[in-house]
């Protein structure tokens, strides 16, 4: 009887572990072309993914400008600019040098410089995400630098060596191929814009399996 009870307890413990892992996997929010974020729900939307036009000379930055209308932002967007509505605003997000030309919009952020990996050409992937308290991204890496601008709320960026608490109005740049995960700890939803400027011959992102993922440092 005791042996049977021990077996049942072991099976129950394994079931609880499996269920917890499944819940954890389901809570990881991945980016997609048209996510629920577009409808004001939790998700991550890839707004654009296109090759960078022209030769790269000198330092490269990510400029974020705010516009009154999407039509005006689209008219001002060049080949390396993405105009989009997100988080109750209209944004023009451009990859270019350290210029003072804000394309007719209100300048919000200059992020960089972005240290690019050696490559023949580069692709800019721009995303907008909206995450609830407790939500996280998968543990993953990018084949180029990733930059964030937090529009609303707060998130923790977890890496192997340290954790960074990013609040609304703040930006951050993560180096190429650095293992990381984003996690929302604030009570309010976290809305952010993100750029990955990566080697065109490699995928923008690569998720790590549970067995390959190292222990990451959490915010305190």
PyMOL commands that set and color helices and strands:
alter all, ss='L'
color gray80, all
select helices_A, chain A and resi 2-27+36-39+70-76
alter helices_A, ss='H'
color red, helices_A
select strands_A, chain A and resi 31-32+43-51+61-67+81-86+89-96+106-112+122-131+140-142+144-152+154-159+163-167+171-174+180-183+190-199+205-207
alter strands_A, ss='S'
color yellow, strands_A
deselect
rebuild
show_as cartoon
